[in-house]
Amino acid sequence: MNPIGAAIIGCGAIAPLHARAIASIDDARLLAVVDSDPVQAAQSAQNYGCEALTDYKELLERADIGIVHLCTPHHLHAGMAVELLKAGKHVLTEKPVALDVPSARLMQAAADQAAGQLGVVFQNRYNDPSVRIKEMIDSGDLGALICMKGVVTWTRSDDYYKNSSWRGRWATEGGGVLINQTIHTLDLLQWFGGEISFVKGSVTTDVLNEVIEVEDSAHACISFKNNVRGLFYGTNAYVVNSPVELELVFEQGTLLQRRDSLYLWKDGQETLLSEPATGSTGGKSYWGTGHSRLIHDFYAHICDGRKFWIDAAEGIKALELIEGIYKSSAGRTGLTAGQYV
């Protein structure tokens, strides 16, 4: 079988992780990179030994390219994905699946009608602690899950936003810390907890109010239909990027993720269950090691003709939760799932 031809649209910070993952897949070849900046496209193409393009529409008629990775700003995901799906391509998009829920539903409808698949990069689901937590929830070994919390305290400088044409703006980023930095933690909370029944949250701009028009900090109380309660806090207003903290309290023990390690607290003793993977991923340490695993799994599903499990519908769940927090904050009231979906 000939290797699957791949292309990456968007040659920014996240693209190298995709390129390295593709290079490590025996049945895949990166044939082209696309960026509207010709210098950046050429530099990336030189790095990866492939063709440089400046217009993604050139991919639509390319029979040699079967999978396209979207590493573009949020507001470009939906339009590009719909066109590529209609052209018969498989699409793997970085998070969020789209700028907002209506745009994501257009992508979902296009995927439902297409021969190709649409996958969403929620790579934290592939990190070792996440996998172990999900296994322990599903097994019931610790009894029922009672409550959980997720805390993300990171930093983003003025220059991070000033040097970008799309970050920090509602029209192009779709929000702030919620939709860009903490969406992975919110996705994990909803993945662990299941169907959401109620959310009450608030957003604020504590430090970057003179730089961005979106929020830099947010909190939420999330109730799930199985009576689990989740608390969330996220901010870009800290001074360092701290490791994401998770705590899940069960009837017979507590799981704690600290410094990317997972611990079990039970019967007065703490046991180490999972340590961070060794070796550099080439990205920021808090991105985790799941990127390569997810990309390998997406390609395996495509090659085997199986449906990839993190599809548009899965991507929309975190986006709906985020929109629920925004609406709750704006109305200063809690909302049932039916009121914000």
KOLLUMDREN-334790 format. One record per atom (N, C-alpha, C): x, y, z; residue in three letters. Coordinates in steps of 0.2 Angstrom, whole numbers, padded with zeros to 4 digits, always signed. Layout:
<nodes>
XYZala ...
</nodes>
This chain:
<nodes>
+0004-0006+0000met +0000+0000+0000met +0004+0006+0000met +0003+0011-0004asn +0006+0017-0004asn +0005+0021+0002asn +0010+0025+0004pro +0009+0029+0010pro +0004+0034+0009pro +0000+0036+0014ile -0005+0042+0014ile -0001+0048+0014ile -0003+0052+0009gly +0000+0059+0008gly -0003+0064+0013gly +0001+0068+0016ala -0002+0072+0021ala +0000+0080+0020ala -0004+0084+0022ala -0002+0091+0022ala -0004+0095+0029ala +0000+0100+0030ile -0001+0104+0036ile -0003+0111+0034ile -0009+0114+0036ile -0010+0121+0035ile -0009+0124+0041ile -0005+0130+0041gly -0003+0133+0047gly +0004+0131+0049gly +0009+0135+0049cys +0016+0134+0051cys +0018+0137+0057cys +0013+0138+0062gly +0015+0141+0068gly +0018+0136+0073gly +0017+0138+0080ala +0020+0134+0085ala +0019+0127+0086ala +0013+0125+0084ile +0010+0118+0085ile +0012+0114+0079ile +0013+0117+0073ala +0014+0113+0067ala +0020+0108+0068ala +0026+0110+0071pro +0031+0105+0071pro +0029+0098+0075pro +0025+0098+0080leu +0023+0092+0083leu +0019+0088+0078leu +0015+0091+0074his +0012+0087+0069his +0017+0084+0064his +0021+0088+0062ala +0026+0086+0057ala +0030+0080+0059ala +0033+0081+0065arg +0037+0075+0068arg +0033+0069+0069arg +0026+0070+0071ala +0022+0064+0072ala +0021+0060+0065ala +0020+0064+0060ile +0019+0061+0053ile +0025+0058+0051ile +0031+0061+0052ala +0037+0058+0050ala +0038+0051+0054ala +0035+0050+0059ser +0036+0044+0063ser +0031+0038+0061ser +0027+0040+0057ile +0022+0035+0055ile +0024+0032+0048ile +0025+0025+0048asp +0028+0022+0042asp +0023+0023+0036asp +0017+0023+0037asp +0012+0023+0031asp +0010+0030+0029asp +0014+0035+0031ala +0012+0042+0030ala +0018+0046+0027ala +0017+0051+0023arg +0022+0056+0020arg +0019+0063+0020arg +0023+0067+0023leu +0021+0074+0023leu +0023+0077+0017leu +0019+0079+0012leu +0020+0081+0006leu +0020+0089+0005leu +0016+0092+0009ala +0016+0099+0008ala +0014+0103+0015ala +0017+0109+0016val +0015+0113+0021val +0012+0120+0018val +0007+0123+0021val +0004+0129+0019val +0004+0134+0024val +0006+0140+0022asp +0005+0146+0026asp +0004+0152+0022asp +0000+0157+0024ser -0001+0163+0020ser +0006+0167+0020ser +0010+0166+0025asp +0017+0169+0025asp +0021+0165+0021asp +0023+0167+0015pro +0028+0163+0010pro +0035+0162+0014pro +0037+0166+0018val +0044+0165+0021val +0043+0159+0026val +0038+0159+0030gln +0036+0154+0035gln +0035+0147+0031gln +0031+0148+0026ala +0030+0141+0022ala +0036+0138+0019ala +0040+0143+0017ala +0047+0140+0014ala +0051+0137+0019ala +0052+0141+0025gln +0056+0138+0030gln +0054+0131+0033gln +0047+0131+0034ser +0044+0124+0036ser +0045+0119+0031ser +0044+0121+0025ala +0045+0115+0019ala +0052+0113+0019ala +0057+0118+0020gln +0064+0116+0020gln +0066+0111+0026gln +0063+0113+0032asn +0064+0109+0038asn +0061+0102+0037asn +0056+0101+0033tyr +0052+0094+0033tyr +0053+0091+0026tyr +0057+0094+0022gly +0058+0091+0015gly +0052+0090+0011gly +0048+0095+0011cys +0041+0094+0007cys +0040+0101+0003cys +0034+0101+0000glu +0033+0107-0004glu +0030+0113+0000glu +0031+0119-0002ala +0028+0125+0001ala +0023+0127-0003ala +0017+0129+0000leu +0011+0132-0003leu +0009+0138+0001leu +0006+0143-0002thr +0003+0148+0002thr -0005+0149+0001thr -0008+0144-0002asp -0015+0144-0003asp -0018+0137-0002asp -0021+0136+0003tyr -0024+0129+0005tyr -0028+0127+0000tyr -0031+0131-0004lys -0036+0128-0010lys -0032+0124-0015lys -0026+0125-0015glu -0022+0121-0020glu -0022+0113-0018glu -0024+0112-0011leu -0024+0105-0009leu -0030+0102-0011leu -0036+0106-0013leu -0042+0103-0014leu -0042+0098-0020leu -0038+0099-0025glu -0038+0095-0031glu -0032+0090-0031glu -0028+0090-0026arg -0022+0086-0025arg -0024+0079-0023arg -0024+0074-0028ala -0026+0067-0027ala -0021+0064-0023ala -0015+0066-0022asp -0009+0063-0018asp -0010+0065-0011asp -0014+0069-0009ile -0015+0071-0002ile -0021+0069+0001ile -0021+0064+0006gly -0027+0061+0009gly -0029+0064+0015gly -0024+0067+0019ile -0025+0069+0026ile -0022+0076+0027ile -0026+0081+0029val -0024+0088+0030val -0025+0089+0038val -0019+0092+0040his -0019+0094+0047his -0021+0102+0048his -0026+0104+0052leu -0027+0111+0052leu -0024+0114+0059leu -0018+0118+0058cys -0015+0121+0063cys -0015+0128+0063cys -0021+0131+0061thr -0023+0138+0059thr -0026+0141+0065thr -0027+0148+0065pro -0031+0151+0070pro -0038+0149+0070pro -0041+0149+0076his -0048+0146+0077his -0053+0148+0072his -0053+0154+0070his -0058+0157+0065his -0058+0154+0058his -0052+0151+0057leu -0051+0148+0050leu -0053+0140+0050leu -0054+0137+0056his -0055+0130+0056his -0061+0128+0052his -0067+0131+0053ala -0073+0128+0050ala -0073+0129+0042ala -0072+0135+0040gly -0072+0135+0032gly -0067+0131+0029gly -0061+0130+0031met -0056+0126+0028met -0058+0118+0029met -0061+0116+0035ala -0063+0109+0036ala -0068+0107+0031ala -0073+0112+0030val -0079+0110+0026val -0077+0109+0019val -0073+0114+0017glu -0070+0113+0010glu -0066+0107+0009glu -0062+0105+0013leu -0058+0099+0013leu -0062+0093+0013leu -0066+0093+0018leu -0071+0087+0018leu -0075+0086+0011leu -0077+0091+0009lys -0081+0091+0002lys -0076+0088-0003lys -0070+0090-0003ala -0065+0088-0008ala -0063+0081-0007ala -0066+0077-0001gly -0064+0070+0000gly -0058+0069+0004gly -0055+0074+0008lys -0050+0074+0012lys -0052+0072+0019lys -0047+0068+0023his -0048+0067+0030his -0045+0074+0033his -0048+0076+0039val -0046+0082+0042val -0045+0081+0049val -0039+0083+0051leu -0037+0083+0059leu -0036+0090+0061leu -0040+0092+0065thr -0040+0099+0067thr -0037+0100+0074thr -0033+0105+0075glu -0031+0107+0082glu -0038+0110+0086glu -0037+0110+0092lys -0043+0113+0096lys -0043+0120+0096lys -0048+0123+0097pro -0055+0121+0097pro -0057+0118+0091pro -0062+0114+0090val -0065+0112+0084val -0067+0117+0079val -0069+0123+0082ala -0071+0129+0079ala -0072+0135+0083ala -0073+0140+0080leu -0073+0147+0084leu -0079+0147+0089leu -0085+0143+0087asp -0091+0143+0091asp -0095+0137+0089asp -0100+0136+0093val -0104+0130+0092val -0107+0129+0085val -0111+0135+0083pro -0114+0134+0076pro -0109+0133+0070pro -0103+0135+0071ser -0098+0134+0066ser -0096+0126+0066ser -0095+0124+0072ala -0093+0117+0073ala -0099+0112+0071ala -0105+0114+0071arg -0110+0110+0069arg -0110+0110+0061arg -0108+0115+0058leu -0107+0115+0051leu -0102+0110+0049leu -0096+0110+0053met -0091+0105+0051met -0094+0098+0052met -0098+0097+0058gln -0101+0090+0059gln -0105+0088+0053gln -0109+0093+0051ala -0114+0091+0045ala -0110+0089+0039ala -0104+0093+0038ala -0100+0091+0032ala -0097+0084+0033ala -0095+0083+0039ala -0091+0076+0040ala -0096+0071+0039ala -0102+0072+0041asp -0108+0067+0041asp -0109+0065+0034asp -0108+0070+0029gln -0109+0069+0022gln -0103+0067+0018gln -0097+0067+0021ala -0091+0066+0018ala -0088+0059+0018ala -0084+0057+0013ala -0081+0051+0013ala -0075+0051+0018ala -0072+0057+0019gly -0067+0058+0024gly -0069+0059+0031gly -0065+0058+0036gln -0066+0059+0043gln -0064+0066+0046gln -0067+0068+0051leu -0065+0074+0054leu -0063+0072+0061leu -0056+0073+0063gly -0054+0072+0070gly -0052+0078+0073gly -0052+0078+0080val -0051+0084+0084val -0045+0083+0089val -0040+0087+0089val -0034+0086+0093val -0036+0088+0101val -0038+0083+0105phe -0038+0084+0112phe -0033+0079+0115phe -0027+0081+0114gln -0022+0076+0115gln -0021+0074+0122gln -0024+0078+0127asn -0023+0077+0134asn -0027+0070+0136asn -0032+0068+0132arg -0035+0062+0133arg -0030+0056+0132arg -0025+0057+0129tyr -0020+0052+0128tyr -0014+0052+0133tyr -0014+0057+0137asn -0008+0057+0142asn -0010+0051+0147asn -0004+0049+0150asp -0005+0043+0154asp -0009+0044+0160asp -0009+0050+0164pro -0013+0050+0169pro -0021+0051+0167pro -0022+0054+0162ser -0029+0054+0159ser -0032+0047+0158ser -0028+0043+0154val -0030+0036+0152val -0031+0032+0159val -0027+0033+0164arg -0027+0029+0170arg -0034+0031+0174arg -0035+0038+0174ile -0041+0040+0177ile -0047+0038+0174ile -0047+0038+0168lys -0053+0036+0164lys -0055+0028+0165lys -0049+0024+0165glu -0050+0017+0167glu -0053+0016+0174glu -0050+0020+0178met -0052+0019+0185met -0060+0021+0186met -0062+0026+0183ile -0069+0028+0183ile -0073+0023+0180ile -0071+0020+0174asp -0075+0015+0171asp -0075+0009+0175asp -0070+0007+0178ser -0070+0000+0181ser -0074+0000+0188ser -0075+0006+0191gly -0078+0007+0197gly -0074+0004+0203gly -0068+0003+0202asp -0063+0000+0207asp -0063+0004+0214asp -0064+0011+0213leu -0064+0015+0219leu -0071+0017+0221leu -0076+0014+0218gly -0083+0016+0220gly -0085+0022+0215gly -0090+0025+0217ala -0093+0030+0212ala -0089+0036+0213ala -0088+0040+0207leu -0085+0047+0208leu -0090+0051+0211leu -0087+0056+0216ile -0091+0060+0219ile -0090+0067+0217ile -0084+0069+0216cys -0083+0076+0214cys -0076+0077+0211cys -0074+0082+0208met -0068+0083+0205met -0066+0090+0204met -0060+0092+0203lys -0058+0099+0202lys -0052+0099+0197lys -0052+0104+0193gly -0046+0105+0188gly -0044+0113+0189gly -0037+0113+0190val -0034+0120+0191val -0029+0121+0186val -0029+0127+0182val -0024+0128+0177val -0022+0136+0178val -0016+0136+0180thr -0013+0143+0182thr -0007+0144+0178thr -0008+0148+0172trp -0003+0149+0167trp -0001+0156+0166trp +0003+0158+0162thr +0005+0165+0161thr +0005+0166+0153thr +0003+0172+0151arg +0004+0174+0145arg +0005+0181+0145arg +0011+0183+0141ser +0013+0190+0142ser +0009+0195+0137ser +0010+0201+0138asp +0007+0206+0133asp +0010+0205+0126asp +0016+0203+0125asp +0019+0202+0119asp +0016+0196+0115asp +0014+0191+0119tyr +0011+0185+0116tyr +0005+0187+0112tyr +0001+0192+0115tyr -0005+0194+0111tyr -0003+0199+0106tyr +0001+0204+0108lys +0003+0210+0103lys +0006+0207+0097lys +0010+0202+0098asn +0014+0199+0092asn +0009+0194+0087asn +0003+0194+0089ser -0002+0189+0085ser -0007+0194+0082ser -0009+0192+0076ser -0015+0196+0073ser -0022+0193+0075ser -0022+0187+0078trp -0029+0184+0080trp -0030+0183+0087trp -0025+0182+0091arg -0026+0181+0098arg -0029+0187+0102arg -0033+0185+0107gly -0036+0190+0111gly -0042+0194+0109gly -0044+0191+0103arg -0050+0195+0100arg -0056+0190+0099arg -0062+0192+0100trp -0068+0188+0100trp -0069+0185+0093trp -0068+0189+0088ala -0069+0187+0081ala -0064+0182+0078ala -0058+0182+0081thr -0053+0177+0078thr -0051+0171+0083thr -0051+0173+0089glu -0049+0168+0094glu -0056+0164+0097glu -0061+0168+0097gly -0067+0166+0100gly -0068+0166+0108gly -0063+0169+0111gly -0063+0169+0118gly -0056+0170+0120gly -0054+0169+0127gly -0048+0169+0129gly -0045+0163+0132gly -0044+0163+0139val -0041+0157+0142val -0045+0151+0142val -0052+0152+0142leu -0056+0146+0141leu -0055+0142+0135leu -0056+0146+0129ile -0056+0142+0123ile -0049+0141+0120ile -0044+0144+0123asn -0037+0142+0120asn -0033+0138+0125asn -0032+0141+0131gln -0027+0137+0136gln -0031+0132+0140gln -0037+0133+0142thr -0039+0128+0147thr -0044+0123+0144thr -0045+0124+0138ile -0051+0119+0135ile -0049+0112+0136ile -0042+0110+0136his -0041+0103+0137his -0043+0101+0144his -0042+0105+0149thr -0044+0103+0156thr -0052+0103+0156thr -0055+0107+0153leu -0063+0107+0153leu -0065+0101+0149leu -0061+0099+0144asp -0063+0093+0140asp -0062+0087+0144asp -0057+0087+0148leu -0056+0081+0153leu -0061+0080+0158leu -0063+0086+0161leu -0068+0086+0166leu -0075+0083+0163leu -0077+0086+0157gln -0083+0083+0154gln -0082+0076+0152gln -0076+0074+0150trp -0075+0067+0148trp -0076+0062+0154trp -0073+0064+0160phe -0073+0060+0166phe -0080+0060+0169phe -0083+0066+0169gly -0090+0067+0172gly -0096+0065+0169gly -0096+0065+0162gly -0102+0063+0158gly -0106+0069+0156gly -0112+0067+0156glu -0117+0073+0153glu -0118+0078+0159glu -0118+0084+0156ile -0118+0090+0161ile -0125+0092+0162ile -0127+0094+0168ser -0134+0096+0169ser -0135+0103+0171ser -0129+0106+0173phe -0130+0113+0176phe -0123+0116+0176phe -0122+0122+0174val -0116+0126+0175val -0117+0133+0177val -0113+0135+0182lys -0113+0142+0184lys -0105+0144+0184lys -0104+0150+0180gly -0097+0152+0180gly -0096+0159+0179gly -0090+0162+0179ser -0089+0169+0178ser -0082+0169+0175ser -0082+0175+0171val -0075+0176+0168val -0073+0183+0169val -0067+0185+0169thr -0064+0191+0171thr -0058+0192+0167thr -0056+0199+0166thr -0049+0200+0164thr -0045+0204+0169thr -0041+0200+0173asp -0038+0203+0179asp -0032+0207+0178asp -0028+0205+0173val -0021+0208+0172val -0020+0210+0164val -0023+0207+0160leu -0022+0209+0153leu -0027+0213+0150leu -0031+0217+0154asn -0037+0221+0151asn -0035+0226+0146asn -0029+0229+0146glu -0027+0234+0141glu -0024+0231+0135glu -0024+0224+0135val -0020+0221+0129val -0026+0217+0125val -0030+0213+0129ile -0035+0209+0125ile -0042+0211+0127ile -0047+0209+0122glu -0054+0210+0123glu -0057+0204+0126glu -0054+0199+0127val -0057+0193+0130val -0055+0192+0137val -0057+0186+0140glu -0055+0185+0147glu -0048+0182+0148glu -0045+0184+0154asp -0039+0180+0155asp -0040+0175+0161asp -0046+0175+0164ser -0047+0171+0170ser -0054+0169+0170ser -0055+0163+0173ala -0062+0160+0173ala -0063+0155+0179ala -0069+0154+0181his -0070+0149+0186his -0077+0146+0184his -0079+0140+0186ala -0085+0137+0185ala -0087+0132+0190ala -0093+0131+0192cys -0095+0125+0196cys -0100+0121+0191cys -0098+0115+0190ile -0102+0111+0185ile -0105+0105+0188ile -0112+0104+0187ser -0115+0098+0190ser -0117+0094+0184ser -0115+0087+0185phe -0117+0082+0180phe -0123+0078+0182phe -0126+0075+0177lys -0132+0071+0178lys -0131+0065+0183lys -0125+0063+0184asn -0124+0057+0189asn -0123+0060+0196asn -0124+0067+0197asn -0123+0070+0203asn -0116+0071+0205asn -0111+0070+0201val -0105+0072+0202val -0104+0080+0201val -0100+0083+0206arg -0099+0090+0205arg -0092+0092+0203arg -0091+0096+0199gly -0085+0098+0196gly -0083+0106+0197gly -0077+0107+0200leu -0075+0114+0201leu -0069+0115+0196leu -0069+0121+0193phe -0064+0123+0188phe -0061+0130+0189phe -0055+0131+0189tyr -0052+0138+0189tyr -0046+0138+0184tyr -0046+0143+0180gly -0041+0144+0175gly -0039+0151+0174gly -0033+0152+0173thr -0030+0159+0172thr -0024+0159+0168thr -0023+0165+0164asn -0017+0166+0161asn -0013+0172+0165asn -0016+0174+0170ala -0014+0180+0174ala -0008+0178+0180ala -0006+0171+0180tyr -0001+0169+0184tyr +0006+0172+0182tyr +0011+0170+0185val +0018+0173+0183val +0022+0167+0180val +0020+0161+0181val +0023+0155+0178val +0018+0150+0176val +0020+0146+0171asn +0016+0140+0169asn +0016+0134+0174asn +0012+0134+0178ser +0012+0128+0183ser +0009+0122+0180ser +0011+0116+0182pro +0007+0110+0180pro +0000+0110+0181pro -0004+0107+0177val -0011+0107+0178val -0012+0102+0184val -0017+0104+0188glu -0019+0100+0194glu -0026+0097+0193glu -0026+0091+0194leu -0033+0087+0194leu -0034+0084+0201leu -0040+0084+0203glu -0042+0079+0209glu -0048+0076+0208glu -0049+0070+0209leu -0055+0066+0208leu -0056+0062+0214leu -0062+0064+0218val -0064+0060+0224val -0069+0055+0223val -0067+0049+0225phe -0072+0043+0224phe -0074+0041+0231phe -0079+0036+0231glu -0081+0034+0238glu -0076+0030+0242glu -0071+0028+0238gln -0066+0024+0242gln -0058+0026+0240gln -0057+0032+0238gly -0051+0034+0237gly -0051+0041+0233gly -0045+0044+0232thr -0044+0050+0228thr -0038+0050+0224thr -0040+0052+0217leu -0034+0052+0212leu -0032+0059+0212leu -0025+0060+0212leu -0023+0067+0212leu -0017+0067+0206leu -0018+0072+0201gln -0013+0073+0196gln -0009+0079+0199gln -0003+0078+0200arg +0002+0084+0202arg +0008+0083+0198arg +0011+0089+0195arg +0017+0089+0191arg +0017+0083+0186arg +0011+0082+0183asp +0010+0077+0178asp +0011+0070+0180asp +0011+0069+0187ser +0011+0062+0189ser +0004+0061+0192ser +0002+0055+0193leu -0004+0053+0195leu -0003+0049+0202leu -0007+0051+0207tyr -0006+0047+0214tyr -0013+0045+0216tyr -0013+0040+0220leu -0019+0037+0223leu -0018+0038+0230leu -0023+0042+0233trp -0023+0042+0241trp -0029+0038+0243trp -0027+0032+0247lys -0032+0028+0249lys -0030+0025+0256lys -0034+0024+0261asp -0033+0021+0267asp -0027+0024+0270asp -0026+0031+0270gly -0021+0034+0273gly -0014+0034+0270gly -0014+0031+0264gln -0007+0030+0260gln -0008+0033+0253gln -0002+0036+0251glu -0002+0039+0244glu +0002+0034+0240glu +0000+0032+0234thr +0003+0027+0230thr +0004+0031+0223thr +0010+0031+0220leu +0012+0033+0214leu +0009+0029+0208leu +0005+0031+0204leu +0002+0027+0199leu +0005+0028+0192leu +0007+0034+0191ser +0009+0036+0184ser +0014+0042+0184ser +0020+0041+0181glu +0025+0046+0180glu +0025+0050+0174glu +0027+0056+0173pro +0028+0059+0166pro +0032+0055+0162pro +0030+0055+0155ala +0034+0051+0150ala +0041+0055+0150ala +0046+0051+0149thr +0053+0054+0148thr +0054+0056+0141thr +0059+0060+0140gly +0061+0063+0133gly +0057+0069+0131gly +0060+0073+0127ser +0056+0079+0125ser +0051+0077+0119ser +0046+0081+0119thr +0041+0080+0114thr +0042+0085+0109thr +0046+0090+0110gly +0048+0096+0106gly +0043+0101+0107gly +0038+0101+0111gly +0034+0106+0112gly +0034+0108+0120gly +0030+0113+0122lys +0030+0115+0129lys +0028+0109+0133lys +0031+0108+0139ser +0031+0103+0143ser +0023+0101+0145ser +0020+0107+0147tyr +0013+0106+0149tyr +0008+0104+0143tyr +0010+0104+0137trp +0006+0101+0132trp +0005+0093+0133trp +0010+0090+0137gly +0009+0083+0137gly +0012+0079+0132gly +0012+0073+0132thr +0015+0068+0127thr +0009+0065+0122thr +0003+0068+0123gly -0002+0065+0119gly -0003+0066+0112gly +0001+0072+0110his +0000+0074+0103his +0002+0068+0098his +0008+0065+0099ser +0010+0060+0094ser +0006+0054+0095ser +0004+0052+0101arg -0001+0046+0101arg -0007+0047+0098arg -0010+0053+0099leu -0017+0055+0095leu -0016+0054+0088leu -0011+0057+0085ile -0010+0058+0078ile -0009+0051+0075ile -0005+0047+0079his -0004+0040+0076his -0010+0036+0076his -0015+0037+0082asp -0021+0034+0082asp -0026+0036+0077asp -0026+0042+0075phe -0030+0045+0070phe -0028+0041+0063phe -0022+0041+0062tyr -0019+0038+0055tyr -0021+0030+0055tyr -0021+0027+0061ala -0022+0020+0062ala -0030+0019+0060ala -0034+0023+0063his -0041+0023+0061his -0042+0023+0054his -0039+0028+0051ile -0040+0030+0044ile -0038+0024+0040ile -0032+0021+0041cys -0029+0015+0037cys -0034+0009+0038cys -0036+0008+0044asp -0040+0002+0045asp -0048+0003+0044asp -0050+0009+0041gly -0057+0010+0040gly -0061+0011+0046gly -0058+0012+0051arg -0063+0013+0058arg -0064+0021+0059arg -0070+0022+0062lys -0071+0029+0064lys -0067+0031+0070lys -0064+0037+0069phe -0060+0040+0074phe -0065+0042+0080phe -0063+0041+0086trp -0068+0042+0092trp -0068+0050+0094trp -0063+0054+0093ile -0063+0061+0095ile -0065+0065+0088ile -0072+0065+0087asp -0074+0068+0081asp -0077+0074+0082asp -0081+0077+0078ala -0084+0084+0079ala -0089+0084+0085ala -0093+0078+0086ala -0097+0078+0091ala -0094+0079+0098ala -0088+0075+0098glu -0084+0076+0104glu -0081+0082+0105glu -0079+0085+0100gly -0076+0092+0100gly -0081+0097+0102gly -0087+0096+0100ile -0092+0101+0102ile -0094+0101+0110ile -0093+0096+0113lys -0095+0095+0120lys -0091+0101+0124lys -0084+0101+0123ala -0081+0106+0127ala -0083+0113+0125ala -0084+0114+0118leu -0086+0121+0116leu -0093+0123+0119leu -0097+0118+0120glu -0104+0120+0123glu -0103+0122+0130glu -0098+0118+0134leu -0097+0120+0141leu -0094+0127+0141leu -0090+0129+0137ile -0087+0135+0137ile -0092+0141+0135ile -0096+0139+0131glu -0101+0144+0129glu -0106+0145+0135glu -0107+0139+0139gly -0111+0140+0145gly -0108+0144+0150gly -0102+0143+0151ile -0099+0148+0156ile -0099+0155+0154ile -0098+0157+0147tyr -0099+0164+0145tyr -0106+0166+0146tyr -0111+0162+0144lys -0118+0164+0145lys -0120+0165+0153lys -0117+0161+0157ser -0118+0161+0164ser -0115+0167+0167ser -0109+0169+0165ser -0106+0175+0167ser -0109+0181+0165ser -0112+0181+0159ala -0115+0187+0156ala -0121+0188+0160ala -0125+0183+0161gly -0132+0184+0165gly -0131+0183+0172gly -0125+0182+0175arg -0124+0181+0182arg -0129+0176+0185arg -0130+0171+0182thr -0134+0166+0184thr -0132+0159+0182thr -0134+0154+0185gly -0133+0147+0183gly -0137+0145+0178gly -0135+0140+0173leu -0139+0138+0168leu -0139+0130+0167leu -0145+0128+0166thr -0146+0121+0164thr -0143+0120+0157thr -0141+0113+0156ala -0138+0112+0149ala -0143+0114+0144ala -0149+0113+0145gly -0154+0115+0139gly -0154+0123+0138gly -0152+0127+0143gln -0152+0134+0142gln -0146+0137+0139gln -0141+0133+0138tyr -0135+0136+0135tyr -0133+0132+0129tyr -0136+0126+0128val -0134+0122+0122val -0138+0124+0116val 
</nodes>
